[in-house]
Amino acid sequence: MTNPIDAVLFASFGGPEKQEDVMPFLRNVTRGRGIPDERLEEVSHHYRKLGGRSPINEQNRDLIARLEVELAKRNLDIPIYWGNRNWEPYIDDALQQMVSDGRRNVVAISTSAFSSYSSCRQYREDYARALSEANLEGKLHLQKTRGYFNHPGFLEPLVDGIANAAASLREEGLSLADVELMFSTHSIPLSMASASGPAAQTDEVGWYVRQHEAACDWVVEKLAERGIEMPWQMVYQSRSGAPHIPWLEPDINDVIEELEDRRGIIVVPIGFVTDHIEVIWDLDNEAQETAGEKGLAFRRVATSGHDPRFIAALADLVEEAIDPLRKRVTVTDFPALPEVCNTACCVNKRMIRPTVCGEDSAADRLAAASAMAGR
């Protein structure tokens, strides 16, 4: 049978490569929000202090190179195209290049493992906009991979990382009861969190939080099977936006400052695939500094993207797209994710934009309208 998938789109957030890219990049990130340059300059210092270069770009190049090798090992001769949401190479350019190269059936993988507007639906909007603006509708068919937060190739490296960090702290004389385990992920507005997942299937908490909770529970269970047990909690980081808009809490630095009866912490960036700016700056700098001020030993677990098992997981997702009958490899007690997102999934309540990689039934449109009205 002819392989129906003839290209992979590797989609990511993007980041500046040099100092002069920083402000244009931040304008792209905040387009349509009316944020003045003065405010953007205030938040640009993370990139400025890293020389204006985001680590996400080199890490994505590395992920792509390793995924190419893994696909070749599986005898899958499928090229990978890279497209970013906010900086070069853009998604628009990647899609046009695919068509120029004669590609027609594409599976899209994003560097976001969990379900929410910004981590899933917004990518689907980007694909739809790029296809429409370049007059490529009907010339390129896109489908996306399922959310992979519950693939063992994403979670097992974190289990090993925590185990290694715990062993390191034990060598320094700390018992596990002395150590707080913190699973950290990107904070998002409460409205976005509650709208994550299909509107008809979520509660006020939403899939974004529920998926993280399920992932943390599974990791903790696997640690317990190794005899590694310690107090733990889920925390949030990298909050931005207007102060009056409620976001998911508690913030990791607030938690560290209020921590009592602990001698050390292990931070697990469970919401991230690679060690990009939010991990390097917000955790390795700010959170570690807060821990130091409290006299706490600090360990930060590596993100899963460094591990060969994560690359194998991405290749599994490609094979799932090729063969819809292939068995899905999942863990955690979270319900199976749908293969295709419906129109009401992870909506932006302020505006419903066209998407691809999803269903568009009358019932879905009605659910989306209901979600906009606040359900």
C-alpha positions in Angstrom: 0.0 0.0 0.0 1.3 3.5 -0.9 2.2 5.5 2.2 -0.4 8.3 2.5 1.9 10.5 4.5 4.7 12.1 2.4 5.9 14.8 4.7 6.3 15.7 8.4 5.7 19.3 9.6 7.7 20.0 12.8 5.9 23.0 14.3 7.2 25.1 17.2 7.0 28.4 18.9 10.2 30.0 17.4 12.7 32.3 19.0 15.2 35.1 18.1 18.7 34.2 16.8 20.4 37.5 17.7 19.9 40.8 19.6 18.2 42.6 16.7 15.7 39.8 16.3 14.3 40.2 19.9 11.9 43.0 19.5 10.5 41.9 16.1 10.1 38.4 17.6 8.2 39.7 20.7 6.0 41.8 18.4 5.1 38.6 16.6 4.3 36.8 19.8 2.0 39.6 21.0 0.5 40.6 17.7 -3.1 41.8 17.9 -2.9 42.6 21.6 -1.9 46.2 21.4 1.1 45.9 23.7 3.5 48.9 23.3 7.2 48.4 22.6 8.1 49.9 26.0 6.4 47.0 27.7 8.0 44.5 25.3 11.4 45.9 26.0 10.8 45.3 29.7 10.2 41.6 29.1 13.0 41.2 26.6 15.8 41.0 29.2 15.7 37.2 29.4 16.7 37.0 25.7 19.0 40.0 26.0 21.0 38.3 28.8 21.4 35.2 26.6 22.8 37.3 23.8 19.5 37.7 22.0 19.6 34.0 21.0 16.9 31.6 22.1 18.1 28.1 22.8 14.9 26.7 21.3 16.2 26.9 17.8 19.3 24.8 18.2 17.3 22.3 20.2 14.7 22.0 17.5 17.4 21.5 14.9 18.7 18.7 17.1 15.3 17.1 17.6 14.7 17.2 13.8 18.0 15.6 13.0 17.5 12.8 15.5 14.0 12.2 14.3 15.2 11.9 10.7 17.6 9.2 11.9 14.9 7.4 13.8 12.5 7.5 10.8 15.2 6.1 8.6 15.8 3.3 11.0 12.2 2.4 10.6 12.5 2.5 6.8 10.3 5.6 6.6 11.6 7.8 3.8 9.6 10.9 4.8 11.2 14.4 4.8 10.8 16.7 7.8 10.0 20.4 7.3 10.4 22.9 10.1 8.0 25.8 10.6 7.6 28.2 13.6 4.7 30.3 14.7 6.7 33.4 15.6 10.0 33.4 13.9 11.9 32.0 11.0 11.5 29.5 9.5 7.8 30.3 9.5 5.0 27.7 9.2 3.8 29.6 6.0 7.2 29.1 4.3 7.3 25.4 5.3 3.9 24.7 3.8 4.7 26.5 0.6 8.0 24.6 0.3 6.1 21.3 0.8 3.8 22.1 -2.1 6.7 23.2 -4.3 8.4 19.8 -3.5 5.3 17.9 -4.6 4.2 16.9 -1.0 0.4 16.5 -0.5 -0.3 14.6 2.7 1.4 16.0 5.8 1.4 15.0 9.5 2.1 17.9 11.9 4.0 17.5 15.2 4.2 20.4 17.6 6.6 20.8 20.5 3.7 21.0 22.9 2.6 17.8 24.7 -0.6 19.0 26.4 -4.0 20.3 25.4 -4.9 24.0 25.4 -5.5 26.8 23.0 -1.9 28.0 22.9 -0.4 24.5 22.8 -2.7 22.9 20.2 -5.6 24.8 18.7 -3.6 27.9 17.9 -1.3 25.8 15.8 -4.3 24.5 13.9 -5.4 28.1 13.3 -1.9 28.9 12.0 -2.1 26.0 9.5 -5.5 27.2 8.3 -4.4 30.8 7.9 -1.2 29.9 6.1 -3.1 27.6 3.7 -5.7 30.3 3.0 -3.3 33.2 2.5 -1.0 31.2 0.2 -4.0 29.8 -1.8 -3.0 26.3 -0.9 -6.3 25.0 0.3 -7.1 21.7 -1.5 -3.4 21.4 -2.5 -2.1 20.2 0.9 -3.9 18.0 3.4 -2.7 18.3 7.0 -3.4 16.1 10.0 -1.9 16.5 13.4 -0.6 14.0 15.8 -2.5 13.3 19.0 -1.4 14.9 22.2 1.6 12.9 23.6 1.7 13.9 27.2 0.7 10.3 28.1 3.3 8.6 25.9 5.8 6.7 28.0 8.6 8.1 25.8 7.8 11.5 27.2 7.3 10.5 30.8 9.8 7.7 31.5 12.9 10.0 31.0 11.4 12.2 33.8 11.1 9.2 36.1 14.8 8.4 35.6 15.8 12.1 36.0 14.0 12.4 39.3 15.6 9.1 40.5 19.0 10.4 39.6 18.4 13.8 41.3 17.1 12.0 44.5 20.2 9.8 44.6 22.4 12.9 44.2 20.7 14.6 47.2 21.0 11.5 49.3 24.7 11.6 48.7 24.7 15.0 50.2 23.0 13.6 53.3 19.4 14.5 52.6 16.6 12.0 53.2 13.7 11.9 50.8 11.5 13.3 53.5 13.7 16.4 53.4 13.0 17.0 49.7 10.1 18.6 47.9 9.3 17.4 44.4 7.9 20.1 42.2 6.4 19.4 38.8 6.5 22.8 36.9 4.6 23.8 33.8 3.7 27.0 32.0 0.9 29.0 33.6 -1.9 30.0 31.4 -5.0 32.2 32.0 -7.8 30.4 33.9 -10.2 31.1 31.0 -7.8 29.2 28.7 -7.4 26.4 31.1 -11.1 25.9 31.6 -11.7 25.9 27.9 -9.0 23.2 27.2 -10.4 20.0 25.7 -13.8 19.4 24.0 -16.4 21.8 25.4 -18.9 19.0 26.0 -16.4 16.8 27.9 -14.6 19.1 30.3 -15.3 20.6 33.7 -14.3 24.0 34.9 -10.7 22.8 35.4 -10.2 21.6 31.8 -7.9 19.2 30.1 -4.7 21.2 30.5 -4.7 20.8 34.3 -6.2 17.3 34.3 -3.6 16.0 31.9 -0.8 17.4 33.9 -2.2 15.9 37.1 -2.5 12.5 35.4 1.1 12.7 34.1 2.4 13.7 37.6 0.4 10.9 39.3 1.9 8.3 36.9 5.5 9.5 37.4 5.0 9.5 41.2 3.6 5.9 40.9 6.6 4.7 38.9 9.0 6.3 41.4 7.2 4.6 44.3 7.7 1.2 42.5 11.4 2.0 42.8 11.1 2.8 46.5 11.4 6.6 45.9 8.7 8.5 47.7 8.8 12.2 48.7 6.2 15.0 49.2 5.3 16.6 45.8 3.1 19.2 44.2 2.4 20.8 40.9 3.5 24.4 40.4 3.4 27.0 37.6 5.8 29.4 36.0 6.4 32.0 33.3 3.2 34.0 34.0 2.7 37.0 31.7 -0.1 39.3 30.8 -2.1 41.9 32.6 -2.0 41.6 36.4 -5.8 41.7 36.7 -6.3 38.6 34.6 -6.3 35.4 36.7 -3.7 32.7 35.7 -3.0 29.3 37.0 -1.3 29.2 40.4 0.7 28.7 42.6 3.9 30.3 41.1 7.0 28.2 41.7 8.9 31.0 43.3 6.1 31.7 45.8 6.0 28.0 46.7 9.7 27.9 47.3 9.6 31.0 49.4 6.9 29.6 51.6 8.4 26.1 51.9 8.9 24.9 55.4 10.7 21.8 56.9 12.6 21.0 53.7 16.3 21.0 52.9 16.1 20.5 49.2 13.9 20.6 46.1 13.8 18.7 42.8 12.1 20.7 40.0 10.7 18.7 37.0 9.8 20.8 33.9 7.0 18.4 33.0 5.3 21.0 30.8 8.2 21.4 28.4 9.8 19.3 25.7 13.3 21.0 25.6 15.4 23.4 27.8 14.3 26.6 26.1 14.1 30.1 27.6 11.4 29.4 30.2 13.3 26.5 31.5 16.8 28.0 31.4 15.8 31.4 32.8 12.7 30.9 34.9 14.0 27.6 36.5 17.8 27.5 36.3 18.1 31.2 37.2 15.1 32.5 39.1 13.8 29.4 40.8 17.3 28.3 41.7 18.1 31.7 43.0 15.0 31.7 45.2 16.0 28.2 46.5 19.5 29.5 47.3 18.1 32.4 49.3 16.2 29.8 51.4 19.3 27.7 51.8 17.7 24.8 49.9 19.7 22.3 47.8 18.4 22.6 44.2 18.2 20.0 41.4 16.5 20.5 38.1 15.6 17.4 36.0 16.4 17.5 32.2 13.5 17.8 29.8 12.5 14.7 27.9 13.7 16.0 24.5 17.3 15.0 25.4 16.3 11.3 25.6 16.3 8.8 22.7 12.9 7.5 24.1 11.3 10.8 23.3 12.5 10.7 19.7 11.2 7.2 19.4 7.8 8.5 20.8 7.7 11.2 18.0 8.4 8.5 15.4 5.6 6.4 16.9 3.2 9.3 16.3 4.3 9.5 12.7 3.6 5.7 12.3 0.2 6.2 13.9 -0.6 8.7 11.2 0.6 6.3 8.5 -1.4 3.4 10.0 -4.6 4.4 11.8 -4.9 0.8 13.0 -1.6 0.9 14.8 -1.9 0.3 18.5 -1.6 3.6 20.5 1.1 3.5 23.2 -0.2 5.4 26.2 0.1 5.5 30.0 -1.7 7.4 32.8 -5.4 7.0 33.7 -6.4 9.9 31.5 -9.0 8.9 28.9 -7.9 8.2 25.4 -7.5 11.4 23.3 -9.6 11.7 20.1 -7.7 11.2 16.9 -9.3 14.4 15.4 -10.0 17.6 17.4 -13.5 18.9 17.1 -14.3 22.5 16.4 -15.2 23.2 20.0 -11.9 21.8 21.4 -9.6 24.3 23.2 -11.4 27.3 21.9 -10.4 30.9 22.4 -13.5 32.4 23.8 -12.8 35.8 22.4 -12.8 34.6 18.8 -13.3 31.4 16.9 -11.0 31.3 13.9 -10.9 28.7 11.1 -8.8 25.6 11.8 -7.6 22.5 10.0 -6.9 19.0 11.4 -10.4 18.9 12.9 -14.0 18.1 12.5 -16.5 20.8 11.5 -20.0 19.5 12.1 -23.0 21.6 12.9 -22.9 20.2 16.4 -19.3 21.2 16.9 -20.0 24.8 15.6 -22.9 25.0 18.1 -20.7 23.8 20.9 -18.0 26.4 19.9 -20.6 29.1 20.0 -21.8 28.0 23.4 -18.2 28.0 24.6 -17.8 31.6 23.5 -20.9 32.5 25.4 -19.2 31.1 28.6 -20.9 27.7 28.5 
